[in-house]
Amino acid sequence: MADPIAKPQHSEAEDCLHAGSMLGTPKTNPESHGRSYALVPDGAKVEYLEQPEFPPRRSGTVKLHDASSFLEYWKRQSDDDSYIYGSMQPAQFLAVFNDHTTESPGWRDHRALFQLQHSKEWMEWTKRSGQPFNGNEAFAIWLEENLLDIVEPDPAKMMDIALNFRVNQSAAFGNAVRLQDGNVNLSYTNAVDAKAGAGQIQIPETFWIEIPVWVGLDAIKYKVEARFRYRLAAGVLALRFELVRPHKVIEESFKSMLADIQEKTGTTVLFGTPE
């Protein structure tokens, strides 16, 4: 019994002609950034298809280095399908301009990334926090180099403290007395120059610095409390300082930037990262 549906019969020549015609037919590249292509037989002349004047859609990631640049790019590129994502680990804000919507899916590949980086001042102070110095002269030199960051007490007073430690770097320290005003008196005897005799160096129990947390031309400075710490052993004084709860200052600065971005963009920042 014959098949109810007869398949059309093609000659070998017709099949070859059909296959040949398909070789030169332009095909769309499935890759988002790919160019259209056509297959050609070996030995044939290759002619590239004309490249379009503009890409079919916007894509790519712009990396920005401060909040004002991020806000400006958002103003120029955002639309109804744009969202901002924020996170603290890592600390960053990421704008996606072609995200999914309730009506349709999006490519999610047109982005702006503002990755927060700690400032040089923040790195310098936090790196030294809690770490002992190699002698009082090293402490004094470090204090002089970073004096401009100190706002309380007066930098001139902190400079005097640093100079006293440099002048009396070889002195033998006796005891420490905490005064009612919160300062500490450190008594010493100059073992090298007998004429110098004994003396005292007064240091504050706490001091304040004011530095930017993040890198950026528009970076805001924040006040951070620091405490002097000392240890006396056999006449040798070991000094250091410790920043008080620096992680809370990071949180405060991030929340402030978050509030500013939400206010100026008029959109709610979503905590998380798009995959």
C-alpha positions in Angstrom: 0.0 0.0 0.0 1.4 3.4 -1.0 2.1 6.1 1.6 -1.0 8.4 1.9 1.2 11.4 1.6 3.7 11.3 -1.2 6.9 13.3 -0.7 8.0 15.4 -3.6 10.9 14.0 -5.4 13.9 16.3 -6.2 16.6 15.5 -8.6 20.2 15.6 -7.4 20.8 18.7 -9.5 17.8 20.5 -7.8 19.1 19.6 -4.4 22.6 21.0 -5.2 21.1 24.3 -6.5 19.0 24.7 -3.4 22.0 24.1 -1.1 24.1 26.5 -3.1 21.5 29.2 -2.9 21.4 28.8 0.9 25.1 29.3 1.2 24.9 33.0 0.2 21.8 33.8 2.2 22.7 36.4 5.0 22.1 35.0 8.5 21.7 36.9 11.8 24.4 36.2 14.4 22.8 35.0 17.6 25.4 36.8 19.7 24.3 40.2 21.0 27.4 42.0 19.5 27.9 39.6 16.5 27.8 40.7 12.8 25.5 39.1 10.3 27.3 36.5 8.1 26.8 34.3 5.0 28.4 31.0 4.1 30.4 30.8 0.8 32.0 27.8 -0.9 35.7 27.2 -1.0 37.5 29.3 -3.6 34.6 31.8 -4.0 35.2 35.6 -3.6 34.4 36.7 0.0 32.4 40.0 0.3 31.8 41.2 3.8 28.3 42.5 4.6 28.0 46.2 5.3 28.5 47.0 9.0 25.6 49.0 10.4 26.2 52.6 11.3 24.9 52.1 14.8 24.7 49.1 17.1 21.2 47.6 17.4 20.9 48.6 21.0 22.9 50.1 23.9 25.1 47.8 25.9 28.3 47.7 28.0 29.4 48.8 31.5 30.6 52.3 32.3 32.8 52.5 35.4 32.5 55.7 37.3 34.7 57.1 40.2 32.5 59.4 42.2 28.8 59.9 43.0 28.3 63.0 40.9 29.5 61.2 37.7 27.2 58.3 38.6 24.2 60.6 39.0 25.0 62.4 35.8 25.2 59.2 33.8 21.9 58.0 35.4 20.2 61.2 34.4 21.2 60.8 30.7 20.6 57.0 30.3 17.8 55.9 32.7 14.3 55.0 31.6 11.3 53.1 33.0 13.2 49.8 32.8 16.2 51.2 34.8 17.1 50.1 38.4 19.9 50.8 40.9 21.4 48.1 43.1 23.5 48.8 46.1 25.7 46.6 48.4 28.2 47.1 51.2 30.2 43.9 50.5 31.6 45.0 48.1 30.7 48.7 48.6 29.2 49.8 45.3 26.2 51.1 43.4 25.2 49.5 40.1 22.7 50.9 37.6 21.1 48.6 35.1 19.4 50.5 32.3 17.7 47.6 30.5 16.5 45.5 33.3 13.5 43.2 33.5 10.1 44.8 33.8 6.6 43.4 34.6 5.7 43.7 30.9 8.8 42.2 29.3 12.3 40.8 30.0 15.4 42.9 29.5 18.9 42.2 28.3 20.4 43.6 31.6 23.8 44.3 29.9 23.7 48.1 29.8 25.2 49.2 33.1 27.0 51.9 35.1 29.1 50.8 38.1 30.2 53.1 40.9 32.6 51.0 43.0 33.6 52.7 46.2 37.3 52.7 47.1 38.7 53.8 50.5 40.6 57.1 50.4 44.4 57.2 51.0 43.8 58.9 54.3 41.4 56.2 55.5 43.7 53.4 54.5 46.7 55.1 56.3 44.9 55.6 59.6 43.1 52.2 59.7 46.3 50.4 58.7 48.1 51.9 61.7 45.3 51.6 64.2 46.2 49.3 67.1 49.7 48.7 65.7 52.8 49.5 67.9 55.4 51.8 66.5 59.1 50.9 66.3 60.2 53.4 68.9 58.9 56.8 70.0 60.7 58.6 67.2 58.9 56.5 64.6 55.6 57.4 66.3 56.5 61.1 66.3 57.5 61.1 62.6 54.3 59.4 61.7 52.3 61.9 63.7 54.0 64.8 62.0 53.3 63.4 58.5 49.6 63.0 59.3 49.1 66.1 61.4 46.8 67.9 59.0 44.1 65.2 59.5 43.9 65.9 63.3 41.2 68.5 64.3 41.0 68.0 68.1 43.0 68.9 70.1 44.7 71.7 68.2 47.2 70.4 65.7 49.9 72.7 67.2 49.5 70.9 70.5 49.9 67.5 68.8 53.0 68.9 67.0 54.5 69.8 70.4 53.8 66.2 71.6 55.6 64.8 68.5 58.6 67.1 69.0 58.9 66.1 72.7 59.0 62.5 71.8 61.6 63.1 69.1 63.8 65.1 71.5 63.4 62.6 74.3 63.6 59.4 72.2 66.3 57.9 74.4 64.7 58.9 77.8 63.7 56.3 80.4 60.0 56.6 81.3 58.9 56.1 84.9 55.2 56.2 85.5 52.0 57.6 83.9 49.4 59.7 85.8 45.9 60.2 84.5 44.7 63.8 85.2 41.2 65.0 85.9 40.9 66.7 82.5 41.5 63.4 80.7 45.1 64.0 79.8 48.0 61.6 80.8 51.3 62.8 82.3 54.3 60.6 81.3 57.3 61.1 83.5 60.8 60.5 82.1 64.5 60.7 82.9 67.0 61.5 80.2 69.6 58.8 80.6 72.0 60.1 77.9 72.3 63.8 78.8 72.4 64.2 82.5 71.9 67.9 82.1 68.5 67.4 80.7 67.3 65.9 83.9 63.8 64.7 84.3 60.6 65.9 82.8 57.0 65.2 81.8 55.2 64.8 78.5 51.4 65.3 78.5 49.3 63.5 76.0 45.5 63.5 75.6 43.5 60.4 76.3 41.7 60.8 73.0 42.0 62.9 69.8 39.8 63.4 66.7 40.7 63.1 63.0 38.6 64.3 60.1 39.2 62.4 56.8 37.3 61.2 53.7 36.2 57.6 53.9 36.0 57.1 50.1 37.9 58.3 47.0 36.3 61.0 44.9 36.5 64.7 44.1 33.2 65.2 46.0 34.1 62.9 49.0 32.8 64.1 52.3 35.1 64.1 55.4 34.0 62.4 58.6 35.2 62.8 62.1 36.7 59.7 63.8 37.7 59.4 67.4 41.0 57.9 68.3 42.5 56.8 71.7 46.1 56.9 72.8 47.4 53.6 74.1 50.7 53.2 75.9 52.6 50.4 77.7 55.5 50.9 80.2 58.0 48.1 80.7 61.5 48.6 82.3 61.5 52.3 81.4 60.6 51.7 77.8 57.4 53.4 76.6 55.5 51.8 73.7 52.9 54.1 72.1 50.1 53.4 69.7 46.6 54.6 68.9 43.3 52.9 68.2 40.4 54.2 66.1 37.0 54.0 67.9 34.5 51.9 66.0 35.7 52.8 62.4 33.1 50.4 60.9 30.3 52.6 62.2 31.8 55.5 60.3 31.9 53.4 57.1 28.2 52.6 57.6 27.3 56.2 58.3 29.1 57.4 55.1 27.5 54.7 53.0 24.0 55.5 54.3 24.6 59.2 53.6 25.6 58.4 50.0 22.7 56.1 49.6 20.2 58.7 50.8 21.8 61.3 48.4 21.5 58.9 45.4 17.9 58.0 46.2 16.9 61.7 46.6 18.6 62.9 43.4 17.5 60.0 41.2 14.0 59.7 42.6 14.3 55.9 42.7 14.7 53.3 45.5 18.0 51.6 45.6 17.6 47.8 45.8 20.1 46.0 48.1 21.7 43.2 46.2 23.3 42.4 42.8 21.7 41.3 39.5 23.0 38.1 38.1 
